[in-house]
Amino acid sequence: MSGTSVGMRAQDRSEREKFENELKSILKASDDAGIVMRVIGSLAFQMHCQKFGYLQEAMGRAYTDIDFAAYGRQSKPIQELMNSMGYGENREVFIATEGERAIFDKPGTGLHVDIFYEKLDFCHTIYWKDRLEVDSPTIPLAELLLEKMQIVKINEKDVIDTIMLLLEHSLGDHDSDTINTRHIANLCANDWGLWRTTAMNLDKVRLLAQGYGQLSDEQKARITEQVNLIMKRLEDEPKPFAWKMRNQVGDRVKWYKDVDEV
């Protein structure tokens, strides 16, 4: 894949540390204030992949912003927290999304914070309800994987993050440092479109991983094995009648939403 993809560029250690240190400061401030904010995006994968996190830098995957999942009921205290840390909010985004998203910038630093309330709503919708308390400081691993797999036009940065996640973590039916494939399979069994995009992207990750010189043959084989296991789990999950009917229609009818950048 081309190194000119979004989020793909050389980034020195001082620039990466700027984002990492700011993230730590925001997390400490939110914890002290009793606010539930969970990391998503590139930094979440970095935090949850202690062994294979080095692949981001090695493969040219740059940090571009700091992303959080949060609950809408805490939007006001989050706004106050971010303001106290020197950030200004783009209120037009909050209004245009009816309170589902907030964007903050810290003048003169190049730091940008994106907060998604209640859900991630792009090509498909991934809800946070009752899930943000499951893991910390990031969203659960199942949601981290779906965060990438729901992108119809997946970018190289998303493939790299997914490779890291699949190398680092085992699969299972719980959320304790494990990718909860039972949860993923259940969501996909109740949403044919999410299943279609997830299956499509897992296959892309399996294929594209074979082309990275930074990965050993053993690591490439591990990615293939992990993808095959997830695909089988999705296949084995019982499907309701509505899913089966939609499956008969297949790709003849569009199954995802187009995404406009804010």
Secondary structure as the mmCIF struct_conf table of DSSP 4:
data_model
#
loop_
_struct_conf.conf_type_id
_struct_conf.id
_struct_conf.beg_label_comp_id
_struct_conf.beg_label_asym_id
_struct_conf.beg_label_seq_id
_struct_conf.end_label_comp_id
_struct_conf.end_label_asym_id
_struct_conf.end_label_seq_id
TURN_TY1_P TURN_TY1_P1 GLY A 3 THR A 4
BEND BEND1 SER A 5 SER A 5
TURN_TY1_P TURN_TY1_P2 VAL A 6 GLY A 7
STRN STRN1 MET A 8 MET A 8
BEND BEND2 ARG A 9 ARG A 9
HELX_RH_AL_P HELX_RH_AL_P1 ARG A 13 ASP A 32
TURN_TY1_P TURN_TY1_P3 ALA A 33 GLY A 34
STRN STRN2 MET A 37 ILE A 40
BEND BEND3 GLY A 41 GLY A 41
HELX_RH_AL_P HELX_RH_AL_P2 SER A 42 HIS A 48
TURN_TY1_P TURN_TY1_P4 GLN A 50 GLY A 53
HELX_RH_AL_P HELX_RH_AL_P3 TYR A 54 ALA A 58
TURN_TY1_P TURN_TY1_P5 MET A 59 GLY A 60
STRN STRN3 ARG A 61 ARG A 61
STRN STRN4 ILE A 66 ALA A 70
HELX_RH_3T_P HELX_RH_3T_P1 GLY A 72 GLN A 74
HELX_RH_AL_P HELX_RH_AL_P4 SER A 75 SER A 84
TURN_TY1_P TURN_TY1_P6 MET A 85 GLY A 86
STRN STRN5 GLY A 88 GLU A 89
HELX_RH_AL_P HELX_RH_AL_P5 ARG A 91 ALA A 96
TURN_TY1_P TURN_TY1_P7 THR A 97 GLY A 99
BEND BEND4 GLU A 100 GLU A 100
STRN STRN6 ARG A 101 LYS A 106
TURN_TY1_P TURN_TY1_P8 PRO A 107 GLY A 110
STRN STRN7 LEU A 111 TYR A 117
BEND BEND5 GLU A 118 GLU A 118
STRN STRN8 LYS A 119 ASP A 121
BEND BEND6 PHE A 122 HIS A 124
STRN STRN9 THR A 125 TYR A 127
TURN_TY1_P TURN_TY1_P9 LYS A 129 VAL A 134
BEND BEND7 ASP A 135 PRO A 137
STRN STRN10 THR A 138 THR A 138
HELX_RH_AL_P HELX_RH_AL_P6 LEU A 141 MET A 149
TURN_TY1_P TURN_TY1_P10 GLN A 150 GLN A 150
TURN_TY1_P TURN_TY1_P11 VAL A 152 LYS A 153
HELX_RH_AL_P HELX_RH_AL_P7 GLU A 156 GLU A 168
STRN STRN11 SER A 170 GLY A 172
BEND BEND8 ASP A 173 HIS A 174
BEND BEND9 SER A 176 ASP A 177
STRN STRN12 THR A 178 ASN A 180
HELX_RH_AL_P HELX_RH_AL_P8 THR A 181 ALA A 189
TURN_TY1_P TURN_TY1_P12 ASN A 190 ASN A 190
HELX_RH_AL_P HELX_RH_AL_P9 TRP A 192 ALA A 209
TURN_TY1_P TURN_TY1_P13 GLN A 210 GLY A 211
TURN_TY1_P TURN_TY1_P14 GLY A 213 GLN A 214
BEND BEND10 LEU A 215 LEU A 215
HELX_RH_AL_P HELX_RH_AL_P10 ASP A 217 ASP A 236
BEND BEND11 GLU A 237 GLU A 237
HELX_RH_AL_P HELX_RH_AL_P11 PHE A 241 VAL A 249
HELX_RH_3T_P HELX_RH_3T_P2 GLY A 250 ARG A 252
BEND BEND12 VAL A 253 VAL A 253
BEND BEND13 TYR A 256 TYR A 256
#
